[in-house]
Amino acid sequence: MQLLVKVIPLRAGTSEPVGEPRLLRCPPDVAPDTILSFLTERLGEAIDTAWTSTREHTPLAIGWVFPAAPAIAPHEAAEVACVPFTEASGGSLQPLFEVHADLRAQSTQRAGSC
């Protein structure tokens, strides 16, 4: 499973994007359970969690917010939101939280059918 991180520059203390997001390809040894430590090594400690809502789940953690690093975000950004994605064999991207939600739903369905 190839992991990528969508890096979204944000104005400090807001969820207002400033500048264009970019994709950061993770090294092959980064897995879903190690992606936070991979990001922390490069950006420092996360200062917040990035949240969203879906019809089934509200609120749902989708990533993390870090202080902006000059090499990662434009100079006007004070923070960056990092949202992990997986790349399917066809090249399409799916947010990691959706992959995990799908796996949990499949597991629940299997448990219910036993």
N, CA, C and O atoms as CSV, one atom per row, in Angstrom:
chain,resi,resn,atom,element,x,y,z
A,1,MET,N,N,0.857,-1.175,0.000
A,1,MET,CA,C,0.000,0.000,0.000
A,1,MET,C,C,0.900,1.234,0.000
A,1,MET,O,O,1.668,1.444,0.939
A,2,GLN,N,N,0.807,2.043,-1.043
A,2,GLN,CA,C,1.577,3.292,-1.122
A,2,GLN,C,C,0.814,4.395,-0.396
A,2,GLN,O,O,-0.367,4.614,-0.662
A,3,LEU,N,N,1.480,5.084,0.513
A,3,LEU,CA,C,0.870,6.181,1.260
A,3,LEU,C,C,1.377,7.518,0.764
A,3,LEU,O,O,2.551,7.677,0.431
A,4,LEU,N,N,0.470,8.470,0.721
A,4,LEU,CA,C,0.795,9.850,0.389
A,4,LEU,C,C,0.150,10.728,1.444
A,4,LEU,O,O,-0.792,10.312,2.118
A,5,VAL,N,N,0.657,11.939,1.585
A,5,VAL,CA,C,0.083,12.894,2.531
A,5,VAL,C,C,-0.252,14.159,1.758
A,5,VAL,O,O,0.602,14.730,1.080
A,6,LYS,N,N,-1.498,14.590,1.867
A,6,LYS,CA,C,-1.884,15.878,1.297
A,6,LYS,C,C,-1.533,16.927,2.334
A,6,LYS,O,O,-2.059,16.909,3.447
A,7,VAL,N,N,-0.634,17.853,1.966
A,7,VAL,CA,C,-0.176,18.907,2.863
A,7,VAL,C,C,-0.889,20.191,2.465
A,7,VAL,O,O,-0.710,20.698,1.357
A,8,ILE,N,N,-1.699,20.710,3.385
A,8,ILE,CA,C,-2.540,21.876,3.114
A,8,ILE,C,C,-2.060,23.034,3.980
A,8,ILE,O,O,-2.202,22.980,5.202
A,9,PRO,N,N,-1.490,24.093,3.371
A,9,PRO,CA,C,-1.068,25.248,4.172
A,9,PRO,C,C,-2.284,25.992,4.737
A,9,PRO,O,O,-3.265,26.226,4.031
A,10,LEU,N,N,-2.203,26.355,6.015
A,10,LEU,CA,C,-3.310,27.022,6.709
A,10,LEU,C,C,-2.847,28.318,7.360
A,10,LEU,O,O,-1.688,28.458,7.749
A,11,ARG,N,N,-3.774,29.259,7.471
A,11,ARG,CA,C,-3.529,30.466,8.259
A,11,ARG,C,C,-3.594,30.049,9.734
A,11,ARG,O,O,-4.449,29.249,10.113
A,12,ALA,N,N,-2.715,30.576,10.545
A,12,ALA,CA,C,-2.611,30.189,11.950
A,12,ALA,C,C,-3.937,30.306,12.680
A,12,ALA,O,O,-4.642,31.309,12.566
A,13,GLY,N,N,-4.268,29.249,13.441
A,13,GLY,CA,C,-5.452,29.259,14.284
A,13,GLY,C,C,-6.766,29.132,13.535
A,13,GLY,O,O,-7.832,29.253,14.140
A,14,THR,N,N,-6.715,28.892,12.242
A,14,THR,CA,C,-7.938,28.762,11.447
A,14,THR,C,C,-7.842,27.495,10.605
A,14,THR,O,O,-6.810,26.825,10.587
A,15,SER,N,N,-8.895,27.186,9.930
A,15,SER,CA,C,-8.832,26.100,8.948
A,15,SER,C,C,-8.861,26.689,7.544
A,15,SER,O,O,-9.204,26.009,6.577
A,16,GLU,N,N,-8.493,27.975,7.446
A,16,GLU,CA,C,-8.510,28.676,6.163
A,16,GLU,C,C,-7.237,28.360,5.374
A,16,GLU,O,O,-6.138,28.711,5.802
A,17,PRO,N,N,-7.386,27.697,4.220
A,17,PRO,CA,C,-6.206,27.399,3.399
A,17,PRO,C,C,-5.579,28.671,2.839
A,17,PRO,O,O,-6.278,29.621,2.488
A,18,VAL,N,N,-4.261,28.675,2.763
A,18,VAL,CA,C,-3.509,29.746,2.108
A,18,VAL,C,C,-2.515,29.059,1.167
A,18,VAL,O,O,-1.590,28.383,1.618
A,19,GLY,N,N,-2.705,29.231,-0.092
A,19,GLY,CA,C,-1.843,28.543,-1.048
A,19,GLY,C,C,-2.427,27.204,-1.448
A,19,GLY,O,O,-3.455,26.763,-0.935
A,20,GLU,N,N,-1.747,26.585,-2.367
A,20,GLU,CA,C,-2.208,25.307,-2.924
A,20,GLU,C,C,-1.699,24.121,-2.107
A,20,GLU,O,O,-0.550,24.114,-1.664
A,21,PRO,N,N,-2.556,23.120,-1.911
A,21,PRO,CA,C,-2.079,21.893,-1.255
A,21,PRO,C,C,-1.107,21.155,-2.178
A,21,PRO,O,O,-1.114,21.356,-3.392
A,22,ARG,N,N,-0.285,20.312,-1.592
A,22,ARG,CA,C,0.596,19.476,-2.401
A,22,ARG,C,C,0.639,18.077,-1.826
A,22,ARG,O,O,0.331,17.870,-0.653
A,23,LEU,N,N,1.022,17.117,-2.651
A,23,LEU,CA,C,1.111,15.732,-2.216
A,23,LEU,C,C,2.557,15.382,-1.907
A,23,LEU,O,O,3.466,15.692,-2.676
A,24,LEU,N,N,2.749,14.738,-0.780
A,24,LEU,CA,C,4.054,14.267,-0.339
A,24,LEU,C,C,4.003,12.740,-0.350
A,24,LEU,O,O,3.215,12.144,0.384
A,25,ARG,N,N,4.827,12.106,-1.168
A,25,ARG,CA,C,4.868,10.644,-1.237
A,25,ARG,C,C,5.705,10.126,-0.077
A,25,ARG,O,O,6.831,10.577,0.131
A,26,CYS,N,N,5.158,9.183,0.676
A,26,CYS,CA,C,5.868,8.594,1.809
A,26,CYS,C,C,6.829,7.511,1.314
A,26,CYS,O,O,6.567,6.873,0.295
A,27,PRO,N,N,7.930,7.302,2.022
A,27,PRO,CA,C,8.825,6.191,1.678
A,27,PRO,C,C,8.076,4.858,1.804
A,27,PRO,O,O,7.089,4.774,2.534
A,28,PRO,N,N,8.534,3.819,1.099
A,28,PRO,CA,C,7.831,2.524,1.109
A,28,PRO,C,C,7.687,1.879,2.485
A,28,PRO,O,O,6.770,1.087,2.702
A,29,ASP,N,N,8.592,2.212,3.426
A,29,ASP,CA,C,8.527,1.589,4.748
A,29,ASP,C,C,7.540,2.267,5.694
A,29,ASP,O,O,7.381,1.818,6.829
A,30,VAL,N,N,6.874,3.337,5.256
A,30,VAL,CA,C,5.879,4.012,6.096
A,30,VAL,C,C,4.534,3.301,5.916
A,30,VAL,O,O,4.053,3.132,4.796
A,31,ALA,N,N,3.942,2.891,7.031
A,31,ALA,CA,C,2.665,2.176,7.037
A,31,ALA,C,C,1.615,3.033,7.743
A,31,ALA,O,O,1.956,4.031,8.378
A,32,PRO,N,N,0.334,2.647,7.636
A,32,PRO,CA,C,-0.707,3.432,8.314
A,32,PRO,C,C,-0.439,3.635,9.808
A,32,PRO,O,O,-0.763,4.692,10.350
A,33,ASP,N,N,0.144,2.645,10.476
A,33,ASP,CA,C,0.385,2.789,11.910
A,33,ASP,C,C,1.687,3.541,12.233
A,33,ASP,O,O,1.970,3.798,13.404
A,34,THR,N,N,2.476,3.895,11.219
A,34,THR,CA,C,3.713,4.649,11.467
A,34,THR,C,C,3.711,6.023,10.794
A,34,THR,O,O,4.695,6.757,10.887
A,35,ILE,N,N,2.625,6.372,10.124
A,35,ILE,CA,C,2.616,7.632,9.381
A,35,ILE,C,C,2.716,8.856,10.298
A,35,ILE,O,O,3.356,9.844,9.936
A,36,LEU,N,N,2.096,8.804,11.471
A,36,LEU,CA,C,2.198,9.938,12.391
A,36,LEU,C,C,3.636,10.132,12.856
A,36,LEU,O,O,4.114,11.265,12.907
A,37,SER,N,N,4.331,9.059,13.193
A,37,SER,CA,C,5.730,9.216,13.615
A,37,SER,C,C,6.592,9.701,12.452
A,37,SER,O,O,7.523,10.475,12.672
A,38,PHE,N,N,6.310,9.271,11.224
A,38,PHE,CA,C,7.014,9.767,10.034
A,38,PHE,C,C,6.841,11.284,9.912
A,38,PHE,O,O,7.813,12.003,9.678
A,39,LEU,N,N,5.615,11.767,10.070
A,39,LEU,CA,C,5.350,13.202,9.970
A,39,LEU,C,C,5.962,13.972,11.137
A,39,LEU,O,O,6.502,15.062,10.945
A,40,THR,N,N,5.883,13.419,12.330
A,40,THR,CA,C,6.429,14.066,13.517
A,40,THR,C,C,7.943,14.243,13.402
A,40,THR,O,O,8.481,15.268,13.819
A,41,GLU,N,N,8.628,13.251,12.840
A,41,GLU,CA,C,10.073,13.369,12.642
A,41,GLU,C,C,10.413,14.547,11.745
A,41,GLU,O,O,11.453,15.180,11.926
A,42,ARG,N,N,9.560,14.849,10.785
A,42,ARG,CA,C,9.842,15.910,9.820
A,42,ARG,C,C,9.276,17.271,10.206
A,42,ARG,O,O,9.853,18.302,9.859
A,43,LEU,N,N,8.154,17.284,10.922
A,43,LEU,CA,C,7.451,18.542,11.187
A,43,LEU,C,C,7.360,18.920,12.653
A,43,LEU,O,O,6.873,20.005,12.972
A,44,GLY,N,N,7.811,18.061,13.555
A,44,GLY,CA,C,7.661,18.322,14.985
A,44,GLY,C,C,6.340,17.748,15.482
A,44,GLY,O,O,5.640,17.042,14.755
A,45,GLU,N,N,6.020,18.056,16.704
A,45,GLU,CA,C,4.798,17.533,17.315
A,45,GLU,C,C,3.546,18.162,16.699
A,45,GLU,O,O,3.516,19.359,16.413
A,46,ALA,N,N,2.521,17.344,16.502
A,46,ALA,CA,C,1.239,17.848,16.010
A,46,ALA,C,C,0.649,18.792,17.054
A,46,ALA,O,O,0.749,18.541,18.255
A,47,ILE,N,N,0.030,19.885,16.585
A,47,ILE,CA,C,-0.581,20.843,17.508
A,47,ILE,C,C,-2.090,20.693,17.574
A,47,ILE,O,O,-2.739,21.290,18.433
A,48,ASP,N,N,-2.654,19.894,16.668
A,48,ASP,CA,C,-4.099,19.684,16.661
A,48,ASP,C,C,-4.418,18.478,15.779
A,48,ASP,O,O,-3.549,17.948,15.087
A,49,THR,N,N,-5.664,18.062,15.817
A,49,THR,CA,C,-6.158,16.994,14.955
A,49,THR,C,C,-7.053,17.619,13.905
A,49,THR,O,O,-7.823,18.532,14.203
A,50,ALA,N,N,-6.954,17.129,12.667
A,50,ALA,CA,C,-7.843,17.583,11.596
A,50,ALA,C,C,-9.082,16.692,11.617
A,50,ALA,O,O,-8.971,15.468,11.688
A,51,TRP,N,N,-10.257,17.305,11.556
A,51,TRP,CA,C,-11.525,16.582,11.689
A,51,TRP,C,C,-12.406,16.792,10.471
A,51,TRP,O,O,-12.270,17.781,9.752
A,52,THR,N,N,-13.302,15.859,10.252
A,52,THR,CA,C,-14.361,16.010,9.255
A,52,THR,C,C,-15.579,15.267,9.775
A,52,THR,O,O,-15.533,14.647,10.837
A,53,SER,N,N,-16.659,15.330,9.029
A,53,SER,CA,C,-17.872,14.578,9.350
A,53,SER,C,C,-18.358,13.874,8.092
A,53,SER,O,O,-18.179,14.372,6.981
A,54,THR,N,N,-18.964,12.733,8.275
A,54,THR,CA,C,-19.607,12.016,7.174
A,54,THR,C,C,-21.029,11.709,7.603
A,54,THR,O,O,-21.419,11.996,8.735
A,55,ARG,N,N,-21.794,11.133,6.709
A,55,ARG,CA,C,-23.173,10.762,7.095
A,55,ARG,C,C,-23.177,9.732,8.212
A,55,ARG,O,O,-24.069,9.723,9.060
A,56,GLU,N,N,-22.159,8.852,8.206
A,56,GLU,CA,C,-22.116,7.774,9.200
A,56,GLU,C,C,-21.368,8.147,10.475
A,56,GLU,O,O,-21.674,7.626,11.548
A,57,HIS,N,N,-20.385,9.049,10.365
A,57,HIS,CA,C,-19.527,9.359,11.509
A,57,HIS,C,C,-19.376,10.863,11.667
A,57,HIS,O,O,-19.073,11.569,10.705
A,58,THR,N,N,-19.586,11.350,12.882
A,58,THR,CA,C,-19.371,12.763,13.154
A,58,THR,C,C,-18.871,12.917,14.583
A,58,THR,O,O,-19.497,12.327,15.464
A,59,PRO,N,N,-17.840,13.626,14.894
A,59,PRO,CA,C,-16.743,14.002,14.016
A,59,PRO,C,C,-15.792,12.830,13.819
A,59,PRO,O,O,-15.823,11.862,14.580
A,60,LEU,N,N,-14.951,12.918,12.803
A,60,LEU,CA,C,-14.040,11.848,12.445
A,60,LEU,C,C,-12.649,12.437,12.214
A,60,LEU,O,O,-12.490,13.362,11.417
A,61,ALA,N,N,-11.643,11.903,12.909
A,61,ALA,CA,C,-10.272,12.390,12.746
A,61,ALA,C,C,-9.741,11.924,11.397
A,61,ALA,O,O,-9.827,10.741,11.067
A,62,ILE,N,N,-9.190,12.858,10.612
A,62,ILE,CA,C,-8.672,12.507,9.286
A,62,ILE,C,C,-7.188,12.806,9.123
A,62,ILE,O,O,-6.584,12.390,8.134
A,63,GLY,N,N,-6.597,13.511,10.062
A,63,GLY,CA,C,-5.185,13.870,9.944
A,63,GLY,C,C,-4.756,14.730,11.116
A,63,GLY,O,O,-5.374,14.707,12.181
A,64,TRP,N,N,-3.677,15.497,10.906
A,64,TRP,CA,C,-3.097,16.278,11.972
A,64,TRP,C,C,-2.716,17.664,11.470
A,64,TRP,O,O,-2.544,17.878,10.270
A,65,VAL,N,N,-2.588,18.599,12.399
A,65,VAL,CA,C,-2.132,19.950,12.085
A,65,VAL,C,C,-0.785,20.148,12.772
A,65,VAL,O,O,-0.620,19.842,13.953
A,66,PHE,N,N,0.180,20.671,12.003
A,66,PHE,CA,C,1.536,20.906,12.483
A,66,PHE,C,C,1.905,22.367,12.266
A,66,PHE,O,O,1.328,23.034,11.407
A,67,PRO,N,N,2.874,22.872,13.049
A,67,PRO,CA,C,3.423,24.189,12.713
A,67,PRO,C,C,4.058,24.071,11.332
A,67,PRO,O,O,4.641,23.036,11.010
A,68,ALA,N,N,3.954,25.106,10.518
A,68,ALA,CA,C,4.474,25.036,9.153
A,68,ALA,C,C,5.995,24.958,9.136
A,68,ALA,O,O,6.672,25.645,9.901
A,69,ALA,N,N,6.510,24.130,8.274
A,69,ALA,CA,C,7.942,24.059,8.021
A,69,ALA,C,C,8.205,24.781,6.706
A,69,ALA,O,O,7.488,24.548,5.733
A,70,PRO,N,N,9.202,25.643,6.648
A,70,PRO,CA,C,9.451,26.419,5.422
A,70,PRO,C,C,9.594,25.562,4.169
A,70,PRO,O,O,9.184,25.990,3.090
A,71,ALA,N,N,10.161,24.369,4.282
A,71,ALA,CA,C,10.343,23.522,3.108
A,71,ALA,C,C,9.034,22.855,2.671
A,71,ALA,O,O,8.944,22.360,1.548
A,72,ILE,N,N,8.031,22.836,3.533
A,72,ILE,CA,C,6.766,22.159,3.243
A,72,ILE,C,C,5.692,23.134,2.793
A,72,ILE,O,O,4.890,22.797,1.922
A,73,ALA,N,N,5.654,24.322,3.355
A,73,ALA,CA,C,4.554,25.256,3.089
A,73,ALA,C,C,5.093,26.629,2.681
A,73,ALA,O,O,6.228,26.980,3.003
A,74,PRO,N,N,4.270,27.399,1.973
A,74,PRO,CA,C,4.683,28.755,1.608
A,74,PRO,C,C,4.922,29.616,2.850
A,74,PRO,O,O,4.457,29.292,3.943
A,75,HIS,N,N,5.649,30.710,2.668
A,75,HIS,CA,C,6.028,31.548,3.802
A,75,HIS,C,C,4.842,32.160,4.535
A,75,HIS,O,O,4.963,32.475,5.719
A,76,GLU,N,N,3.693,32.342,3.871
A,76,GLU,CA,C,2.556,32.946,4.569
A,76,GLU,C,C,1.775,31.943,5.434
A,76,GLU,O,O,0.952,32.345,6.257
A,77,ALA,N,N,2.029,30.661,5.253
A,77,ALA,CA,C,1.330,29.660,6.052
A,77,ALA,C,C,1.990,29.532,7.417
A,77,ALA,O,O,3.216,29.475,7.517
A,78,ALA,N,N,1.186,29.489,8.453
A,78,ALA,CA,C,1.708,29.330,9.800
A,78,ALA,C,C,1.505,27.907,10.312
A,78,ALA,O,O,2.134,27.498,11.287
A,79,GLU,N,N,0.630,27.162,9.656
A,79,GLU,CA,C,0.349,25.784,10.039
A,79,GLU,C,C,0.104,24.984,8.766
A,79,GLU,O,O,-0.183,25.548,7.710
A,80,VAL,N,N,0.223,23.661,8.879
A,80,VAL,CA,C,-0.124,22.791,7.763
A,80,VAL,C,C,-0.987,21.644,8.276
A,80,VAL,O,O,-0.705,21.056,9.320
A,81,ALA,N,N,-2.039,21.338,7.528
A,81,ALA,CA,C,-2.841,20.151,7.813
A,81,ALA,C,C,-2.282,19.030,6.953
A,81,ALA,O,O,-2.018,19.230,5.768
A,82,CYS,N,N,-2.099,17.859,7.535
A,82,CYS,CA,C,-1.576,16.695,6.826
A,82,CYS,C,C,-2.622,15.591,6.878
A,82,CYS,O,O,-2.964,15.086,7.947
A,83,VAL,N,N,-3.125,15.225,5.695
A,83,VAL,CA,C,-4.172,14.211,5.585
A,83,VAL,C,C,-3.617,13.038,4.781
A,83,VAL,O,O,-3.290,13.205,3.606
A,84,PRO,N,N,-3.501,11.839,5.395
A,84,PRO,CA,C,-2.952,10.686,4.686
A,84,PRO,C,C,-3.938,10.092,3.683
A,84,PRO,O,O,-5.146,10.052,3.918
A,85,PHE,N,N,-3.388,9.630,2.559
A,85,PHE,CA,C,-4.139,8.972,1.494
A,85,PHE,C,C,-3.424,7.684,1.109
A,85,PHE,O,O,-2.229,7.527,1.360
A,86,THR,N,N,-4.164,6.767,0.499
A,86,THR,CA,C,-3.564,5.587,-0.113
A,86,THR,C,C,-3.725,5.725,-1.614
A,86,THR,O,O,-4.668,6.348,-2.103
A,87,GLU,N,N,-2.785,5.131,-2.334
A,87,GLU,CA,C,-2.852,5.150,-3.790
A,87,GLU,C,C,-3.218,3.760,-4.275
A,87,GLU,O,O,-2.506,2.792,-4.006
A,88,ALA,N,N,-4.337,3.664,-4.995
A,88,ALA,CA,C,-4.774,2.387,-5.541
A,88,ALA,C,C,-3.906,2.022,-6.739
A,88,ALA,O,O,-3.169,2.860,-7.260
A,89,SER,N,N,-3.997,0.780,-7.167
A,89,SER,CA,C,-3.168,0.333,-8.286
A,89,SER,C,C,-3.432,1.141,-9.553
A,89,SER,O,O,-2.531,1.278,-10.381
A,90,GLY,N,N,-4.625,1.674,-9.729
A,90,GLY,CA,C,-4.948,2.485,-10.899
A,90,GLY,C,C,-4.509,3.930,-10.775
A,90,GLY,O,O,-4.690,4.711,-11.708
A,91,GLY,N,N,-3.931,4.303,-9.628
A,91,GLY,CA,C,-3.456,5.663,-9.430
A,91,GLY,C,C,-4.429,6.581,-8.713
A,91,GLY,O,O,-4.083,7.721,-8.401
A,92,SER,N,N,-5.643,6.106,-8.444
A,92,SER,CA,C,-6.600,6.952,-7.733
A,92,SER,C,C,-6.237,7.011,-6.247
A,92,SER,O,O,-5.641,6.085,-5.697
A,93,LEU,N,N,-6.612,8.122,-5.616
A,93,LEU,CA,C,-6.309,8.327,-4.204
A,93,LEU,C,C,-7.566,8.174,-3.363
A,93,LEU,O,O,-8.650,8.597,-3.766
A,94,GLN,N,N,-7.412,7.563,-2.186
A,94,GLN,CA,C,-8.515,7.427,-1.240
A,94,GLN,C,C,-8.003,7.842,0.128
A,94,GLN,O,O,-6.950,7.375,0.560
A,95,PRO,N,N,-8.749,8.733,0.833
A,95,PRO,CA,C,-8.310,9.116,2.177
A,95,PRO,C,C,-8.173,7.887,3.072
A,95,PRO,O,O,-9.014,6.988,3.040
A,96,LEU,N,N,-7.115,7.857,3.861
A,96,LEU,CA,C,-6.843,6.712,4.724
A,96,LEU,C,C,-7.989,6.456,5.696
A,96,LEU,O,O,-8.277,5.303,6.017
A,97,PHE,N,N,-8.652,7.523,6.175
A,97,PHE,CA,C,-9.757,7.306,7.114
A,97,PHE,C,C,-10.884,6.530,6.445
A,97,PHE,O,O,-11.574,5.762,7.116
A,98,GLU,N,N,-11.095,6.710,5.126
A,98,GLU,CA,C,-12.124,5.947,4.415
A,98,GLU,C,C,-11.734,4.483,4.293
A,98,GLU,O,O,-12.580,3.599,4.429
A,99,VAL,N,N,-10.455,4.224,4.036
A,99,VAL,CA,C,-9.967,2.843,3.951
A,99,VAL,C,C,-10.202,2.147,5.277
A,99,VAL,O,O,-10.700,1.022,5.311
A,100,HIS,N,N,-9.843,2.813,6.378
A,100,HIS,CA,C,-10.048,2.218,7.705
A,100,HIS,C,C,-11.529,2.020,8.004
A,100,HIS,O,O,-11.907,0.998,8.578
A,101,ALA,N,N,-12.369,2.972,7.630
A,101,ALA,CA,C,-13.813,2.838,7.860
A,101,ALA,C,C,-14.363,1.655,7.078
A,101,ALA,O,O,-15.191,0.904,7.594
A,102,ASP,N,N,-13.909,1.477,5.825
A,102,ASP,CA,C,-14.349,0.342,5.014
A,102,ASP,C,C,-13.927,-0.977,5.653
A,102,ASP,O,O,-14.711,-1.925,5.695
A,103,LEU,N,N,-12.691,-1.040,6.150
A,103,LEU,CA,C,-12.206,-2.267,6.794
A,103,LEU,C,C,-12.999,-2.579,8.058
A,103,LEU,O,O,-13.330,-3.736,8.315
A,104,ARG,N,N,-13.312,-1.526,8.865
A,104,ARG,CA,C,-14.114,-1.747,10.076
A,104,ARG,C,C,-15.507,-2.256,9.717
A,104,ARG,O,O,-16.028,-3.153,10.379
A,105,ALA,N,N,-16.114,-1.689,8.671
A,105,ALA,CA,C,-17.456,-2.112,8.255
A,105,ALA,C,C,-17.438,-3.572,7.798
A,105,ALA,O,O,-18.340,-4.338,8.137
A,106,GLN,N,N,-16.416,-3.959,7.030
A,106,GLN,CA,C,-16.304,-5.347,6.585
A,106,GLN,C,C,-16.130,-6.287,7.764
A,106,GLN,O,O,-16.725,-7.365,7.802
A,107,SER,N,N,-15.313,-5.877,8.726
A,107,SER,CA,C,-15.084,-6.695,9.914
A,107,SER,C,C,-16.363,-6.857,10.721
A,107,SER,O,O,-16.652,-7.944,11.220
A,108,THR,N,N,-17.131,-5.775,10.851
A,108,THR,CA,C,-18.391,-5.829,11.587
A,108,THR,C,C,-19.395,-6.730,10.875
A,108,THR,O,O,-20.116,-7.487,11.525
A,109,GLN,N,N,-19.447,-6.657,9.550
A,109,GLN,CA,C,-20.366,-7.507,8.778
A,109,GLN,C,C,-19.998,-8.972,8.943
A,109,GLN,O,O,-20.879,-9.816,9.107
A,110,ARG,N,N,-18.689,-9.289,8.900
A,110,ARG,CA,C,-18.257,-10.675,9.077
A,110,ARG,C,C,-18.618,-11.182,10.453
A,110,ARG,O,O,-19.083,-12.312,10.607
A,111,ALA,N,N,-18.401,-10.333,11.470
A,111,ALA,CA,C,-18.704,-10.751,12.852
A,111,ALA,C,C,-20.190,-10.972,13.024
A,111,ALA,O,O,-20.599,-11.871,13.758
A,112,GLY,N,N,-21.009,-10.168,12.360
A,112,GLY,CA,C,-22.457,-10.304,12.465
A,112,GLY,C,C,-23.001,-11.539,11.770
A,112,GLY,O,O,-24.070,-12.037,12.124
A,113,SER,N,N,-22.264,-12.036,10.779
A,113,SER,CA,C,-22.748,-13.198,10.039
A,113,SER,C,C,-22.314,-14.520,10.658
A,113,SER,O,O,-22.712,-15.583,10.182
A,114,CYS,N,N,-21.504,-14.470,11.713
A,114,CYS,CA,C,-21.042,-15.709,12.381
A,114,CYS,C,C,-22.051,-16.226,13.359
A,114,CYS,O,O,-21.821,-17.252,14.000
